[in-house]
Amino acid sequence: MNEISILRSLLTIVGVSVAIGLNAVFVVWLERKVAGHMQYRLGPTEVGPKGLLQTVADGLKLVSKQIIFPSAADKPIFALAPIICLVPVFVAILPVPFSDTLQGHELDIGLLLVIALGLLNTLGILMAGWGSDNKYALLGASRAIAQICAYKIPLLLCILPVIMLSGSFSLRGIVNAQDPVWYAVYQPVAFFIYIIAITMETNRSPFDFAEAESELVAGFHTEYSGMAFSLFFLAEYSYMFLASAIASILFLGGWHGPFLPGVVWMLLKIYFFLCLMMWFRWTFPRVRVDQMLNFGWKILLPFSLLNFLITAGVMAIL
């Protein structure tokens, strides 16, 4: 049994690694196409059919480039930052069920594991900003810390009603509790706030303050090049995929749906959220940092807290 468990774990890690890599390649291409069509242009067309291999070509270019360490950088922290950003997502995807049978590992506290590992992404951003010895990188990292304080509490307050309704921290248990009615029907306010919060969590426009190219050059990864730079992009799109998967599980019934196989429904819901975040990026301008903080503390937090209290009160009465 031990050998079987070890083999299963190894196959799961390989499968997750391949899935994350392929997802990043496809989503980068998809975002370029979405951006192109929204701006009345074609996007990638030359490399491969419909430009599908453009992301592969860009990845090969980045891998071939030298990783440059700034002379004044804290080299251990500088080198470790992109790894800290990327590696936790591999573990966080393991308890995510993509169908009734397709899941890396079932955990009774799978949701808590995903929430805890999601915090490490901000730690990697902070390490990148601090280790670079660059004022723009440090300012981008500081913004990321301020941002996490503004959105994380509303995010958790949106998840609590789902936990209360399902009575479980297991992602599989939460999905099964939504048959036949999805929690987005019972919790529309939490659903709406959660979408905004995951947009902030993944550093997507209009809340991409940690990068803010028009203000901070490239923010926390200003000094990164080559493969280290590509790891940050891989981490961003991987966290987008993970956040979309959790949103599908918490509010849209996971793999549940008529006619099509469960894994197809799960992927359709995930890519619906991904396309929604792309739509946000190419539609809304970046807001100011003070506007984001006021929005998080004065609007998202009170509404999410009120929604939680109302849910708890109704459940206590019923």
C-alpha positions as CSV (number, residue, x, y, z in Angstrom):
1,M,0.0,0.0,0.0
2,N,2.9,2.4,0.7
3,E,4.4,1.8,-2.7
4,I,1.0,2.4,-4.3
5,S,0.5,5.6,-2.3
6,I,3.9,6.9,-3.3
7,L,3.3,6.1,-6.9
8,R,0.0,7.8,-6.9
9,S,1.5,10.9,-5.3
10,L,4.2,11.0,-7.9
11,L,1.8,10.6,-10.8
12,T,-0.4,13.3,-9.2
13,I,2.5,15.7,-9.0
14,V,3.5,15.0,-12.6
15,G,-0.1,15.4,-13.7
16,V,-0.6,18.7,-11.8
17,S,2.7,20.1,-13.2
18,V,1.7,19.2,-16.8
19,A,-1.8,20.7,-16.3
20,I,-0.4,23.9,-14.8
21,G,2.1,24.3,-17.7
22,L,-0.5,23.7,-20.4
23,N,-3.0,25.9,-18.7
24,A,-0.5,28.8,-18.6
25,V,0.4,28.4,-22.3
26,F,-3.3,28.3,-23.3
27,V,-4.5,31.1,-21.0
28,V,-1.7,33.5,-22.1
29,W,-2.7,32.9,-25.7
30,L,-6.4,33.3,-24.8
31,E,-5.8,36.6,-23.1
32,R,-3.9,37.9,-26.0
33,K,-6.7,36.9,-28.3
34,V,-9.4,38.4,-26.0
35,A,-7.4,41.6,-25.7
36,G,-6.9,41.7,-29.5
37,H,-10.5,41.3,-30.3
38,M,-11.6,43.8,-27.7
39,Q,-9.3,46.3,-29.3
40,Y,-10.3,45.5,-32.8
41,R,-7.2,43.6,-33.8
42,L,-6.3,40.0,-34.3
43,G,-3.8,39.1,-31.6
44,P,-1.2,36.3,-32.2
45,T,-1.5,34.8,-35.7
46,E,1.9,33.9,-37.0
47,V,3.5,31.2,-34.8
48,G,1.5,28.0,-35.2
49,P,-2.1,27.7,-36.2
50,K,-4.1,30.8,-35.0
51,G,-0.9,31.8,-33.1
52,L,-1.3,28.9,-30.7
53,L,2.5,28.4,-30.4
54,Q,3.3,32.1,-29.7
55,T,3.4,31.5,-25.9
56,V,5.7,28.5,-26.4
57,A,8.1,30.7,-28.5
58,D,8.0,33.4,-25.8
59,G,8.7,30.8,-23.1
60,L,11.7,29.3,-25.0
61,K,13.0,32.9,-25.5
62,L,12.8,33.6,-21.7
63,V,14.4,30.2,-20.8
64,S,17.4,31.0,-23.1
65,K,18.0,34.4,-21.5
66,Q,20.4,34.9,-18.6
67,I,19.1,35.5,-15.1
68,I,20.8,38.7,-13.9
69,F,21.3,39.3,-10.2
70,P,21.5,43.0,-9.3
71,S,24.8,43.8,-7.5
72,A,23.1,45.1,-4.4
73,A,20.4,42.5,-4.3
74,D,19.9,40.0,-1.4
75,K,20.7,37.1,-3.6
76,P,19.2,34.2,-1.6
77,I,15.9,36.0,-1.1
78,F,16.0,37.3,-4.7
79,A,16.4,33.8,-6.1
80,L,13.8,32.2,-3.8
81,A,11.0,34.7,-4.4
82,P,9.7,33.3,-7.7
83,I,9.8,29.8,-6.3
84,I,7.8,30.8,-3.2
85,C,5.2,32.3,-5.6
86,L,4.9,29.2,-7.8
87,V,5.4,26.1,-5.7
88,P,2.4,26.5,-3.3
89,V,-0.1,26.4,-6.2
90,F,1.1,22.9,-7.0
91,V,0.1,21.7,-3.5
92,A,-3.1,23.8,-3.4
93,I,-4.5,22.2,-6.6
94,L,-4.1,18.7,-5.2
95,P,-7.4,18.7,-3.1
96,V,-9.4,20.4,-5.9
97,P,-12.0,17.9,-7.3
98,F,-12.5,18.3,-11.1
99,S,-15.1,15.6,-11.2
100,D,-16.6,12.9,-9.1
101,T,-13.6,10.7,-9.7
102,L,-10.8,13.1,-10.8
103,Q,-9.0,14.5,-7.8
104,G,-5.5,14.5,-6.5
105,H,-6.1,13.9,-2.8
106,E,-9.3,14.3,-0.8
107,L,-8.8,16.2,2.4
108,D,-11.4,17.0,5.1
109,I,-9.8,20.5,5.4
110,G,-9.0,21.0,1.7
111,L,-10.5,24.5,1.7
112,L,-8.3,25.6,4.7
113,L,-5.3,24.3,2.9
114,V,-6.0,26.3,-0.2
115,I,-6.6,29.5,1.8
116,A,-3.4,29.1,3.7
117,L,-1.3,28.3,0.7
118,G,-2.8,31.3,-1.2
119,L,-1.2,33.6,1.4
120,L,2.3,32.5,0.3
121,N,1.9,34.2,-3.1
122,T,2.0,37.6,-1.3
123,L,5.0,36.4,0.7
124,G,6.9,35.7,-2.6
125,I,6.0,39.2,-3.9
126,L,7.3,40.7,-0.7
127,M,10.5,38.8,-0.9
128,A,11.0,39.8,-4.6
129,G,10.5,43.5,-3.7
130,W,12.8,43.4,-0.7
131,G,15.5,41.3,-2.2
132,S,15.7,43.3,-5.4
133,D,17.1,46.5,-3.7
134,N,15.0,48.5,-6.1
135,K,12.7,51.3,-5.0
136,Y,10.0,50.4,-7.6
137,A,10.1,46.8,-6.7
138,L,9.8,47.6,-2.9
139,L,7.0,50.0,-3.5
140,G,5.1,47.3,-5.6
141,A,5.6,44.8,-2.8
142,S,4.4,47.3,-0.2
143,R,1.3,47.8,-2.2
144,A,0.7,44.1,-2.3
145,I,0.8,43.9,1.5
146,A,-1.6,46.8,1.8
147,Q,-3.9,45.2,-0.8
148,I,-4.0,41.8,1.0
149,C,-5.2,43.6,4.2
150,A,-8.0,45.2,2.2
151,Y,-9.4,42.1,0.5
152,K,-8.5,39.0,2.5
153,I,-11.0,39.6,5.4
154,P,-13.9,40.2,3.0
155,L,-12.8,37.1,1.0
156,L,-12.9,34.9,4.2
157,L,-16.2,36.4,5.2
158,C,-17.6,35.3,1.8
159,I,-16.4,31.8,2.3
160,L,-17.8,31.4,5.8
161,P,-21.5,31.3,4.7
162,V,-20.6,28.5,2.2
163,I,-19.0,26.5,5.0
164,M,-22.0,27.1,7.2
165,L,-24.4,26.0,4.6
166,S,-22.5,22.9,3.5
167,G,-21.3,22.0,7.0
168,S,-17.9,21.0,5.6
169,F,-14.4,22.2,4.9
170,S,-14.0,19.5,2.3
171,L,-14.2,20.8,-1.3
172,R,-15.9,17.6,-2.4
173,G,-18.4,18.0,0.4
174,I,-19.2,21.6,-0.6
175,V,-19.8,20.5,-4.2
176,N,-22.1,17.6,-3.2
177,A,-24.1,20.0,-0.9
178,Q,-25.0,22.1,-3.9
179,D,-27.0,19.4,-5.7
180,P,-29.4,20.6,-7.2
181,V,-29.2,24.3,-6.2
182,W,-25.9,26.3,-6.4
183,Y,-24.9,28.5,-3.6
184,A,-24.7,31.5,-6.0
185,V,-28.5,31.4,-5.7
186,Y,-28.5,31.6,-1.9
187,Q,-25.4,33.8,-1.6
188,P,-25.4,36.4,-4.5
189,V,-23.8,39.1,-2.4
190,A,-21.0,36.7,-1.3
191,F,-20.6,35.5,-4.9
192,F,-20.2,39.1,-6.2
193,I,-17.7,40.1,-3.5
194,Y,-15.8,36.9,-4.0
195,I,-15.3,37.7,-7.7
196,I,-13.9,41.1,-6.8
197,A,-11.7,39.7,-4.1
198,I,-10.1,37.0,-6.3
199,T,-9.4,39.7,-8.9
200,M,-7.5,41.6,-6.2
201,E,-5.8,38.4,-5.0
202,T,-4.4,37.5,-8.4
203,N,-3.2,41.1,-8.9
204,R,-5.3,41.6,-12.0
205,S,-6.4,44.9,-13.4
206,P,-8.0,47.1,-12.2
207,F,-6.2,46.1,-9.0
208,D,-2.7,45.3,-10.3
209,F,-0.9,47.7,-8.0
210,A,2.0,45.3,-7.3
211,E,3.1,45.7,-10.9
212,A,1.4,48.9,-12.2
213,E,3.6,49.2,-15.3
214,S,2.6,52.8,-16.0
215,E,3.8,53.8,-12.5
216,L,6.4,51.3,-11.2
217,V,8.2,50.0,-14.4
218,A,7.1,46.4,-13.6
219,G,6.7,46.6,-9.8
220,F,8.0,43.8,-7.7
221,H,9.6,41.9,-10.6
222,T,11.3,44.9,-12.2
223,E,14.8,43.4,-11.7
224,Y,13.9,39.9,-12.8
225,S,14.9,38.4,-16.2
226,G,14.9,35.1,-18.0
227,M,13.4,32.1,-16.4
228,A,12.9,33.8,-13.0
229,F,10.7,36.4,-14.8
230,S,8.7,33.7,-16.5
231,L,8.1,31.9,-13.2
232,F,6.2,35.0,-11.9
233,F,3.9,34.9,-14.9
234,L,3.4,31.2,-14.6
235,A,2.5,31.7,-10.9
236,E,0.0,34.5,-11.8
237,Y,-1.9,32.4,-14.3
238,S,-1.8,29.3,-12.1
239,Y,-3.3,31.3,-9.2
240,M,-5.9,32.6,-11.6
241,F,-6.8,29.0,-12.5
242,L,-6.9,27.9,-8.8
243,A,-9.0,30.9,-7.8
244,S,-11.4,30.2,-10.6
245,A,-11.6,26.5,-9.6
246,I,-12.4,27.4,-6.0
247,A,-15.0,30.0,-7.2
248,S,-16.7,27.2,-9.3
249,I,-16.7,24.9,-6.3
250,L,-18.0,27.3,-3.7
251,F,-20.7,29.0,-5.8
252,L,-21.4,27.2,-9.1
253,G,-21.7,23.6,-8.0
254,G,-18.3,22.4,-9.2
255,W,-18.6,19.6,-11.7
256,H,-22.4,19.4,-11.5
257,G,-24.3,20.0,-14.7
258,P,-26.6,18.3,-17.2
259,F,-25.6,16.1,-20.1
260,L,-21.9,16.8,-20.3
261,P,-19.2,14.9,-18.2
262,G,-18.4,16.5,-14.9
263,V,-14.8,17.4,-15.8
264,V,-16.1,19.3,-18.8
265,W,-18.6,21.3,-16.7
266,M,-15.8,22.1,-14.2
267,L,-13.5,23.4,-16.9
268,L,-16.2,25.4,-18.5
269,K,-16.9,27.1,-15.2
270,I,-13.2,27.7,-14.6
271,Y,-12.6,29.3,-17.9
272,F,-15.8,31.4,-17.5
273,F,-14.1,33.1,-14.5
274,L,-10.8,33.3,-16.3
275,C,-12.5,35.1,-19.2
276,L,-14.3,37.3,-16.8
277,M,-11.0,38.5,-15.2
278,M,-9.6,39.1,-18.7
279,W,-12.7,41.2,-19.5
280,F,-12.1,43.2,-16.4
281,R,-8.4,43.8,-17.4
282,W,-9.2,45.1,-20.8
283,T,-12.2,47.1,-19.9
284,F,-11.6,48.9,-16.6
285,P,-8.7,51.4,-15.9
286,R,-6.5,50.9,-12.9
287,V,-7.9,52.7,-9.8
288,R,-5.8,54.6,-7.4
289,V,-4.3,52.8,-4.4
290,D,-6.3,54.9,-1.9
291,Q,-9.5,54.2,-3.8
292,M,-8.8,50.4,-3.6
293,L,-8.1,50.6,0.1
294,N,-11.3,52.6,0.8
295,F,-13.3,50.2,-1.4
296,G,-11.9,47.2,0.5
297,W,-12.4,48.6,4.0
298,K,-15.5,50.7,3.6
299,I,-17.6,48.7,1.1
300,L,-16.4,45.1,0.7
301,L,-15.8,44.5,4.5
302,P,-19.2,45.9,5.7
303,F,-21.2,44.2,3.0
304,S,-19.5,40.8,3.5
305,L,-19.8,41.0,7.3
306,L,-23.5,41.9,7.0
307,N,-24.1,39.1,4.6
308,F,-22.3,36.7,7.0
309,L,-24.4,37.9,10.0
310,I,-27.7,37.6,8.0
311,T,-26.8,34.1,6.9
312,A,-25.9,33.0,10.5
313,G,-29.2,34.6,11.8
314,V,-31.4,32.9,9.2
315,M,-29.7,29.5,9.8
316,A,-30.2,30.0,13.6
317,I,-33.9,30.7,13.1
318,L,-34.5,27.9,10.7
